[in-house]
Amino acid sequence: MRVRRFLAAAGVAAIVAGGVEVPAVRAAVDVPVEKTTLANGLTVLVHEDRDLPVVSLYIFFRTGSRNERPGITGISHLFEHMMFNGGEHTVGKFDEIIEGNGGSTNGYTTRDFTVYLESFPPPALERVLWLEADRMRALALTEKNLEQERGIVKEERRLRTDDDPEGTMYEQLYLAAYEASTYRWGPIGFMADIGAIGLDDAQRYFRTYYAPNNAIVVLAGAIAPRAGFALVDRYFGDIPAQTPPRPVVNVEPPQRGPKAVEYHKVAELPSVAIGYKAVNARHPDRPALDVLQTILGHGQSSRLHRAIVREKELASGVDVSFNWGIDPELFWFSGQARPGKSAKALAQAIEVEVAKLRDRPPDERELRKAKNLLQADYVRGLSSISGKANQLGFYEVVFGDYREMFEETQRVEAVTAADVQRVARAYLVPSGRTTVELVPERPNAGAPPRLSGAPVGASVPGVMR
């Protein structure tokens, strides 16, 4: 029986494994950060950490699929790909120059934002800043580049959504649950829209959303704040601000009753996804919902794994997801039924476990375990320079202030058993429930065999390059 310890100078310790629980050691999270805003509106955060000779640069643009509209869904993710064509001085050489300077680069797109990131040795800092400023100032937007990246993104959609039961269920759940919110569609977008996006659409999108006043630069690692501010100003300071984007109005009408969708697709086994309308990341009920999610679905000792996977043997796994968003998100469950079992039986078993938490709060041991797991996950996210840069940018965008991250462990610690029961009763209710059932179909005669994909589980709510 092994006890795992998660300790970090930055934060909190928590220990949970194999049914053994040790009380959490609570400490304040300390990630020293300095912030400034350039004259053109670019926000800059610098965290100095000289434990390793490395620097991480993250650039967050306040645009994701929530900023899109029908006709151009998927443009945020398409742009993530377009950006790696480089600026006017680095066309087709962006990755090559980064790697040639001992660094690595990537990007990802979510509903709420798009991120570009590099990690590299300190001597490469000015070169990397020049590269990033070059593509922010004048991205290489051409018909050739657009068509090249469009083809890649279409293939990505086929692979991750159209031909994958997990991706299909994730998309169908959000489309069925939401009516007005732009959270209805995910970052991958719809195939027809990806095909219809023109060069003029791309140029307008770039001018609006890739302006310095719509961006956050995060530097973390072997760099002093004053020096970091000066370098960012040197390379980005002359890029002109643009008219700010129009605010997104995501007012979702109340759901007045349960929704159910039956989706037919070539697959080997039936699956189910169940979503409940929840809250945004800043809502005071969000930490209690995090604890609820952990109790229900975190690991093999969670309630759903014990009841549905081990005892009833209805599924090989059941996942519970609750993403933090600028706008209200879904609290959702997903799973693939075992051979000979039905999606309806799986959905009913999930509801039984949810009802237990509506009827009775968790005991103190279960509550403590969930808090420990959440706090441990939080600390692991801050265990690297890159992780800290990512978290700083995330909180600055989604919460509106990076300093909100320093309150996270206290928010979790303040959750009571009564809070967990209260949010289960408030949000996990039939009137706010949407259920999508995947009904397997056989492939057409003569069609090539198609894989059913991995068991349906928690999909990442963003798309990596």
C-alpha positions as CSV (number, residue, x, y, z in Angstrom):
1,M,0.0,0.0,0.0
2,R,1.7,3.1,-1.3
3,V,1.0,6.7,0.0
4,R,1.8,9.4,-2.5
5,R,2.8,12.8,-1.3
6,F,2.3,16.0,-3.4
7,L,4.4,18.8,-1.9
8,A,5.4,22.1,-3.4
9,A,7.2,25.1,-2.0
10,A,4.5,27.1,-3.8
11,G,1.5,25.8,-2.1
12,V,-0.3,23.0,-0.4
13,A,0.3,19.4,0.4
14,A,-2.3,16.6,0.2
15,I,-2.0,12.9,0.5
16,V,-4.5,10.3,-0.7
17,A,-3.9,6.8,-2.1
18,G,-5.1,3.3,-1.7
19,G,-7.8,4.2,0.7
20,V,-5.3,5.8,3.1
21,E,-5.9,9.4,4.0
22,V,-3.6,11.9,5.8
23,P,-4.9,15.3,6.8
24,A,-3.8,18.0,4.3
25,V,-1.1,20.5,5.2
26,R,-2.3,23.9,4.2
27,A,0.0,26.8,3.2
28,A,-0.4,29.9,1.2
29,V,0.4,29.8,-2.5
30,D,3.3,32.0,-3.3
31,V,4.1,32.7,-6.9
32,P,5.6,36.2,-7.1
33,V,4.3,38.1,-10.1
34,E,4.6,41.6,-11.4
35,K,2.2,43.1,-14.0
36,T,2.2,46.1,-16.3
37,T,0.2,47.3,-19.3
38,L,1.9,48.8,-22.3
39,A,0.6,52.0,-24.0
40,N,-1.0,49.9,-26.7
41,G,-3.0,47.9,-24.2
42,L,-0.8,44.7,-24.1
43,T,-0.9,43.1,-20.6
44,V,2.4,41.7,-19.4
45,L,2.9,39.3,-16.4
46,V,6.4,38.3,-15.3
47,H,7.2,35.6,-12.8
48,E,10.9,35.2,-11.9
49,D,12.0,31.7,-11.1
50,R,15.7,30.9,-11.4
51,D,15.6,27.3,-10.2
52,L,16.3,26.2,-13.8
53,P,17.9,27.9,-16.7
54,V,14.7,28.1,-18.8
55,V,12.1,30.7,-19.8
56,S,8.5,30.0,-20.7
57,L,6.6,32.5,-22.8
58,Y,2.8,32.2,-23.1
59,I,0.7,34.6,-25.2
60,F,-3.1,34.4,-24.5
61,F,-5.5,36.0,-26.9
62,R,-8.9,36.7,-25.5
63,T,-10.7,34.8,-28.3
64,G,-11.9,31.3,-28.7
65,S,-15.0,29.5,-30.1
66,R,-17.3,31.6,-27.9
67,N,-16.3,34.6,-30.0
68,E,-17.4,33.0,-33.2
69,R,-20.8,32.9,-35.0
70,P,-22.5,30.5,-37.4
71,G,-20.7,30.6,-40.7
72,I,-17.2,31.0,-39.3
73,T,-17.2,28.4,-36.5
74,G,-13.7,26.9,-36.2
75,I,-11.9,30.1,-37.2
76,S,-10.2,30.4,-33.8
77,H,-8.7,27.0,-34.1
78,L,-7.9,27.5,-37.8
79,F,-6.0,30.7,-36.8
80,E,-4.0,28.8,-34.2
81,H,-2.7,26.7,-37.2
82,M,-2.3,29.8,-39.4
83,M,-0.1,31.5,-36.8
84,F,2.6,28.9,-37.2
85,N,3.2,30.1,-40.8
86,G,5.0,33.0,-39.1
87,G,5.0,36.7,-39.8
88,E,6.3,38.7,-42.8
89,H,9.9,38.1,-41.9
90,T,9.6,34.4,-40.9
91,V,7.2,32.8,-43.4
92,G,7.4,29.1,-43.1
93,K,10.3,29.2,-40.6
94,F,8.7,29.8,-37.2
95,D,9.1,26.3,-35.8
96,E,12.6,25.9,-37.4
97,I,13.9,29.1,-35.7
98,I,12.5,28.2,-32.3
99,E,14.0,24.7,-32.4
100,G,17.2,26.0,-33.8
101,N,17.5,28.2,-30.6
102,G,17.0,25.2,-28.3
103,G,13.3,25.7,-27.7
104,S,9.9,24.1,-28.3
105,T,6.6,25.6,-29.3
106,N,3.0,24.7,-29.4
107,G,-0.5,26.2,-29.1
108,Y,-4.0,25.3,-28.1
109,T,-7.6,26.7,-28.6
110,T,-10.5,26.6,-26.1
111,R,-13.9,28.1,-26.0
112,D,-12.6,31.1,-24.1
113,F,-9.1,31.8,-25.5
114,T,-6.3,30.8,-27.8
115,V,-2.7,30.3,-26.5
116,Y,0.7,30.2,-28.0
117,L,3.6,28.9,-25.9
118,E,7.4,28.4,-26.1
119,S,10.0,27.1,-23.7
120,F,13.6,27.9,-24.3
121,P,17.0,28.8,-22.8
122,P,17.4,32.4,-21.5
123,P,19.8,33.5,-24.3
124,A,17.0,32.9,-26.9
125,L,14.5,35.2,-25.2
126,E,15.0,38.2,-27.5
127,R,14.8,36.0,-30.6
128,V,11.6,34.4,-29.4
129,L,10.0,37.8,-28.5
130,W,11.0,39.1,-32.0
131,L,9.3,36.1,-33.6
132,E,6.1,36.5,-31.7
133,A,5.9,40.2,-32.3
134,D,6.6,39.6,-36.0
135,R,3.5,37.4,-36.4
136,M,1.3,39.6,-34.2
137,R,2.3,42.6,-36.3
138,A,1.8,41.1,-39.7
139,L,0.8,37.4,-40.0
140,A,1.5,35.7,-43.3
141,L,-2.1,35.5,-44.4
142,T,-2.3,34.2,-48.0
143,E,-4.7,32.0,-49.9
144,K,-2.0,29.3,-50.1
145,N,-1.5,29.2,-46.3
146,L,-5.3,29.3,-45.7
147,E,-6.0,26.4,-48.0
148,Q,-3.1,24.4,-46.5
149,E,-4.2,24.9,-42.9
150,R,-7.9,24.4,-43.8
151,G,-7.1,20.9,-45.1
152,I,-5.2,20.0,-41.9
153,V,-8.0,21.3,-39.7
154,K,-10.7,19.4,-41.7
155,E,-8.7,16.2,-41.3
156,E,-8.4,16.9,-37.6
157,R,-12.2,17.3,-37.3
158,R,-12.7,13.9,-39.1
159,L,-10.2,12.2,-36.8
160,R,-11.3,13.7,-33.5
161,T,-15.1,14.2,-34.0
162,D,-16.7,12.7,-37.1
163,D,-14.9,9.3,-36.9
164,D,-14.6,9.2,-33.1
165,P,-17.6,8.3,-30.9
166,E,-16.1,10.2,-28.0
167,G,-15.8,13.4,-30.0
168,T,-19.2,12.9,-31.5
169,M,-20.9,12.5,-28.1
170,Y,-19.1,15.6,-26.8
171,E,-20.2,17.7,-29.7
172,Q,-23.8,16.4,-29.6
173,L,-24.2,17.0,-25.9
174,Y,-23.3,20.7,-26.1
175,L,-25.4,21.2,-29.3
176,A,-28.4,19.7,-27.5
177,A,-27.9,21.4,-24.1
178,Y,-27.4,24.9,-25.3
179,E,-29.7,27.1,-27.3
180,A,-28.4,30.7,-27.3
181,S,-24.9,30.4,-25.8
182,T,-21.9,30.3,-28.2
183,Y,-20.7,27.4,-26.1
184,R,-22.9,25.3,-28.3
185,W,-20.1,24.6,-30.7
186,G,-16.6,23.7,-29.7
187,P,-13.2,25.0,-31.0
188,I,-13.1,22.5,-33.9
189,G,-16.1,24.1,-35.6
190,F,-18.4,22.7,-38.2
191,M,-17.1,21.1,-41.4
192,A,-19.1,23.4,-43.7
193,D,-18.0,26.5,-41.9
194,I,-14.3,25.5,-42.0
195,G,-14.7,25.0,-45.7
196,A,-16.4,28.4,-46.2
197,I,-14.0,30.7,-44.2
198,G,-12.4,33.1,-46.7
199,L,-9.3,35.2,-46.7
200,D,-11.3,38.3,-46.0
201,D,-12.9,36.6,-43.0
202,A,-9.4,35.7,-41.8
203,Q,-8.0,39.2,-42.2
204,R,-10.9,40.7,-40.3
205,Y,-10.6,38.2,-37.5
206,F,-6.8,38.9,-37.2
207,R,-7.3,42.6,-37.0
208,T,-9.9,42.3,-34.4
209,Y,-8.7,39.6,-32.1
210,Y,-5.0,39.5,-32.5
211,A,-4.4,43.1,-31.5
212,P,-2.1,43.8,-28.5
213,N,-5.0,45.2,-26.5
214,N,-6.7,41.8,-26.7
215,A,-3.6,39.8,-25.6
216,I,-1.7,38.9,-22.5
217,V,2.0,38.0,-22.5
218,V,3.3,35.8,-19.6
219,L,7.0,35.4,-19.0
220,A,8.1,32.9,-16.4
221,G,11.5,31.6,-15.5
222,A,15.0,33.1,-15.5
223,I,14.0,36.7,-16.2
224,A,13.6,39.7,-13.9
225,P,10.3,41.6,-14.1
226,R,11.9,44.9,-15.0
227,A,14.0,43.4,-17.8
228,G,11.0,41.4,-19.0
229,F,8.8,44.5,-19.2
230,A,11.5,46.4,-21.1
231,L,12.0,43.6,-23.7
232,V,8.3,43.1,-24.3
233,D,7.9,46.9,-24.8
234,R,10.9,46.9,-27.2
235,Y,9.4,44.3,-29.5
236,F,5.6,44.7,-29.0
237,G,5.3,48.3,-28.0
238,D,4.9,49.8,-31.5
239,I,2.2,47.3,-32.6
240,P,-0.9,49.5,-32.8
241,A,-4.0,48.8,-30.7
242,Q,-7.3,48.1,-32.5
243,T,-10.9,48.7,-31.8
244,P,-11.8,46.2,-29.0
245,P,-14.0,43.3,-30.0
246,R,-17.7,43.5,-29.2
247,P,-18.6,41.8,-25.9
248,V,-20.0,38.3,-26.2
249,V,-23.6,38.2,-24.9
250,N,-24.1,34.6,-23.8
251,V,-27.4,34.7,-22.0
252,E,-28.8,31.1,-22.1
253,P,-32.5,30.8,-21.5
254,P,-33.5,28.6,-18.5
255,Q,-34.0,25.0,-19.4
256,R,-37.6,24.0,-18.4
257,G,-37.3,20.3,-18.6
258,P,-35.1,17.3,-19.5
259,K,-33.9,16.9,-23.0
260,A,-33.0,13.6,-24.7
261,V,-31.3,12.9,-28.0
262,E,-30.8,9.5,-29.7
263,Y,-27.8,9.6,-32.0
264,H,-27.2,6.8,-34.5
265,K,-23.6,6.2,-35.6
266,V,-21.4,3.4,-36.7
267,A,-19.9,2.1,-33.5
268,E,-19.3,-1.1,-31.6
269,L,-21.0,-0.3,-28.3
270,P,-23.7,2.1,-27.0
271,S,-22.6,5.2,-25.1
272,V,-24.3,7.9,-23.1
273,A,-23.5,11.5,-22.2
274,I,-25.5,13.4,-19.6
275,G,-25.0,17.1,-19.0
276,Y,-26.5,19.5,-16.4
277,K,-26.4,23.3,-16.7
278,A,-24.0,24.6,-14.1
279,V,-22.1,27.9,-13.5
280,N,-19.1,29.9,-14.6
281,A,-15.6,29.8,-13.1
282,R,-16.2,32.9,-10.9
283,H,-19.5,31.7,-9.4
284,P,-19.3,31.1,-5.7
285,D,-20.8,27.7,-6.1
286,R,-18.1,26.6,-8.5
287,P,-15.7,25.2,-5.8
288,A,-18.5,23.1,-4.3
289,L,-19.2,21.7,-7.8
290,D,-15.5,20.9,-8.1
291,V,-15.7,18.9,-4.9
292,L,-18.9,17.2,-6.1
293,Q,-17.2,16.2,-9.4
294,T,-14.2,14.8,-7.5
295,I,-16.4,12.7,-5.2
296,L,-18.4,11.3,-8.1
297,G,-15.7,10.6,-10.6
298,H,-12.0,11.1,-9.5
299,G,-10.2,7.8,-9.7
300,Q,-11.0,4.2,-8.9
301,S,-12.2,4.9,-5.4
302,S,-14.8,7.4,-6.6
303,R,-18.5,6.7,-6.2
304,L,-19.2,6.1,-9.9
305,H,-16.3,3.8,-10.4
306,R,-17.1,1.7,-7.4
307,A,-20.9,1.4,-8.1
308,I,-21.0,1.3,-11.9
309,V,-17.7,-0.2,-13.0
310,R,-16.8,-2.6,-10.2
311,E,-20.2,-3.6,-8.6
312,K,-22.7,-3.4,-11.5
313,E,-20.2,-3.9,-14.3
314,L,-22.2,-1.7,-16.6
315,A,-19.3,0.2,-18.1
316,S,-15.5,0.0,-18.4
317,G,-15.3,3.5,-17.1
318,V,-17.4,6.6,-16.3
319,D,-16.0,10.1,-16.5
320,V,-17.3,13.2,-14.8
321,S,-16.3,16.6,-16.2
322,F,-16.8,20.2,-15.1
323,N,-14.8,22.8,-17.0
324,W,-14.2,26.3,-15.8
325,G,-15.5,28.9,-18.3
326,I,-16.0,32.6,-18.6
327,D,-19.7,31.7,-19.2
328,P,-21.8,29.0,-17.4
329,E,-20.5,25.5,-18.3
330,L,-21.9,22.0,-18.2
331,F,-21.4,19.5,-15.4
332,W,-21.4,16.2,-17.4
333,F,-21.0,12.5,-17.3
334,S,-20.0,10.1,-20.0
335,G,-19.4,6.4,-20.4
336,Q,-19.5,3.5,-22.8
337,A,-21.6,0.5,-21.9
338,R,-20.0,-2.9,-21.7
339,P,-21.0,-5.6,-24.2
340,G,-24.5,-6.8,-23.4
341,K,-25.3,-3.7,-21.4
342,S,-27.5,-0.8,-22.5
343,A,-26.9,3.0,-22.5
344,K,-30.2,3.4,-20.7
345,A,-29.2,1.2,-17.8
346,L,-25.9,3.1,-17.6
347,A,-27.7,6.4,-17.5
348,Q,-30.1,5.2,-14.8
349,A,-27.2,4.0,-12.7
350,I,-25.5,7.4,-12.9
351,E,-28.7,9.0,-11.8
352,V,-29.0,6.7,-8.8
353,E,-25.6,7.9,-7.6
354,V,-26.4,11.5,-8.2
355,A,-29.6,11.2,-6.3
356,K,-27.7,9.8,-3.3
357,L,-25.8,13.0,-3.0
358,R,-28.9,15.1,-3.4
359,D,-30.5,13.1,-0.6
360,R,-27.5,12.9,1.8
361,P,-24.3,14.9,2.1
362,P,-20.9,13.2,1.9
363,D,-19.2,12.2,5.2
364,E,-16.2,14.1,6.5
365,R,-13.7,11.5,5.3
366,E,-15.0,11.6,1.7
367,L,-15.1,15.4,1.8
368,R,-11.5,15.5,3.1
369,K,-10.3,13.1,0.4
370,A,-11.9,15.2,-2.4
371,K,-10.3,18.4,-1.1
372,N,-6.9,16.7,-0.9
373,L,-7.2,15.5,-4.4
374,L,-8.2,18.9,-5.7
375,Q,-5.4,20.7,-3.8
376,A,-2.9,18.1,-5.0
377,D,-3.9,18.6,-8.6
378,Y,-3.6,22.4,-8.2
379,V,-0.1,22.1,-6.8
380,R,1.0,19.8,-9.6
381,G,-0.2,22.4,-12.1
382,L,2.3,24.8,-10.5
383,S,5.2,22.4,-10.3
384,S,6.9,23.6,-13.5
385,I,7.8,27.0,-14.9
386,S,5.6,26.3,-17.9
387,G,2.7,25.3,-15.7
388,K,2.9,28.5,-13.7
389,A,2.9,30.6,-16.8
390,N,-0.1,28.7,-18.1
391,Q,-2.1,29.2,-14.9
392,L,-1.2,32.9,-14.6
393,G,-2.6,33.5,-18.1
394,F,-5.6,31.3,-17.5
395,Y,-6.7,33.2,-14.4
396,E,-6.0,36.6,-16.0
397,V,-8.3,35.7,-18.9
398,V,-11.1,33.6,-17.3
399,F,-11.2,35.3,-13.8
400,G,-10.1,38.7,-15.0
401,D,-7.2,38.8,-12.5
402,Y,-4.3,36.4,-12.1
403,R,-4.3,37.0,-8.3
404,E,-7.5,35.0,-8.1
405,M,-5.4,31.8,-8.4
406,F,-3.9,32.5,-5.0
407,E,-7.3,32.0,-3.4
408,E,-8.0,28.6,-4.9
409,T,-6.9,26.3,-2.1
410,Q,-8.8,28.4,0.4
411,R,-12.0,28.3,-1.7
412,V,-11.7,24.5,-1.8
413,E,-11.0,24.3,1.9
414,A,-14.1,26.4,2.7
415,V,-16.5,23.9,1.0
416,T,-18.6,22.0,3.5
417,A,-20.5,18.7,3.2
418,A,-23.7,20.7,3.2
419,D,-22.4,22.8,0.3
420,V,-21.9,19.7,-1.7
421,Q,-25.4,18.5,-1.1
422,R,-26.8,21.9,-1.8
423,V,-25.2,22.2,-5.2
424,A,-26.2,18.7,-6.2
425,R,-29.8,19.7,-5.4
426,A,-29.5,23.0,-7.2
427,Y,-27.8,22.0,-10.4
428,L,-28.0,18.2,-10.9
429,V,-31.7,18.2,-11.4
430,P,-33.9,16.6,-14.1
431,S,-35.2,19.9,-15.3
432,G,-31.7,21.0,-16.3
433,R,-30.6,17.6,-17.7
434,T,-29.6,16.8,-21.3
435,T,-29.0,13.1,-22.3
436,V,-27.4,12.0,-25.5
437,E,-27.5,8.2,-26.3
438,L,-25.3,6.8,-29.0
439,V,-27.1,3.9,-30.7
440,P,-24.5,1.8,-32.6
441,E,-25.1,0.9,-36.2
442,R,-23.4,-1.5,-38.5
443,P,-21.3,-0.1,-41.4
444,N,-22.8,-0.3,-44.8
445,A,-22.1,-3.4,-46.8
446,G,-18.9,-3.1,-48.6
447,A,-17.7,-0.2,-46.5
448,P,-14.2,-0.4,-45.0
449,P,-14.1,-1.3,-41.3
450,R,-14.0,1.7,-38.9
451,L,-12.7,1.7,-35.4
452,S,-15.1,2.6,-32.7
453,G,-12.5,4.7,-30.9
454,A,-11.6,4.8,-27.3
455,P,-14.4,4.4,-24.7
456,V,-16.3,7.6,-24.3
457,G,-14.8,9.7,-21.6
458,A,-13.9,13.3,-20.6
459,S,-12.9,15.2,-23.7
460,V,-10.4,18.0,-23.4
461,P,-12.4,21.2,-24.0
462,G,-9.7,22.6,-26.3
463,V,-7.8,21.6,-29.4
464,M,-4.0,21.3,-29.4
465,R,-2.0,22.0,-32.5
